[in-house]
Amino acid sequence: MLDLLRRGRDDHGVVAVKAEFEAEGTRPDEFLRLLELAHKADLKVALKIGGCEAVTDLLSSRLYGIDYVIAPMVETPYALSKFIEAKNKTHSRDDQTATAFLFNLETETTLRNLDQMARQAKGQLDGIVFGRVDFTLSRGLARGDVDTRAITDAVLQVAQVARELDLELVVGGSVSTASLAALREIQAVRLDRFETRKVIFAGEAVTRPGMAAGIETAVQFELAWLKNKRDYYASIAQEDASRIAMIERRLASNDQERAAG
C-alpha cells in the first residue's frame, strides 16, 4: 500500500488519502493505519465527517491533525451555517489555518441553493466537494450516468461559481478513466483536486499524459486497503479461537462428569 501511494505521489499527482466517518464508517483503528500510511508517504489526509454539525467528528479531526474536513449532505444555507458554527466551536483560528473546511454538494437541492451558499461560504470555508454519484442519483438517474453531459454541465456550473468566488473545487464520485475527459473540461474552468474513494489527486494532474495509469494506481490502493482490512479483522475474529475451543472442551468434560456422577 505504501509503495502504491508513493508511486501515485511521484508519478501521478496524488496529494492526499481520504476516509469517511459518514457512509464508509471508518473505525478508529482503521483510521490510525491510514494516517500512518499517509505520513510515511508524505501525503495529506481528508476526512468526511458524519454531518454538518458532527462536533465529535470535528474534535477528532483536530486531534488527528486532518488537512481537509468535508461536511456531507449540506443542502441549505441553514445547514451550511450549522457547519460553520460547529467548526468555529471546535477549531481555533490557529487550528483553522492548518485545516481546510469544505462542504459536499451532492444533491439537486444544493445546486439550486448554490449561489447563496457559495457566497455564505466565502471567507468562512475553503471550498466545495462535488459528489457526482449522490448528485446523479438525486436527479433520479443511474449511478452509471455520472460521466454524462448533464452531470458534467452541473459540475461546470459549480466550477464557474467557485472560480468567481475563489473557492476550492474538488470533484469525486465514481471517478474512473472514463471520467478523464469531463475532468479536463472542468479543470479548464476550475478544479483544485479530484478523488477516487480513497485517493485524492491535484487538479492539474488530470492534464498529465498517462493519467489512466494514475487512476489504476488509486484503484489498486483501494483494493489493497480493503484486503488488508479484511485480513486484519479476520485475524481479530480468530485470535481467541483456541481458548474458546479449550473452554468449550472443559465445559463439555464437566457436563460428562456430572452426568456420570
Buried (B, 14 or more C-beta within 10 A) or exposed (E): BEEBBBBBBEBBBBBBBBBBBBEEEBEEEBBEBBBEBBEEBEBBBBBBBBBBBBBEBBBBBBEBEBBBBBBBBBBBBEBBBBBBBBBBEBBEEEEBEEBBBBBBBBBBEBBEBBEEBBBBBEEBBBBBBBBBBBBBBBBEBEEEBBBEEEBBEBBBBBBEBBEEBEBBBBBBBBBBEEBBEBBEBBBEBBBBBBBBBBBBBBBEBBBBEEBEBBBBBBBBBBEBBEEBBEEEEEEEEEEEEEEEEEEEEEEEEEEEEEEEE
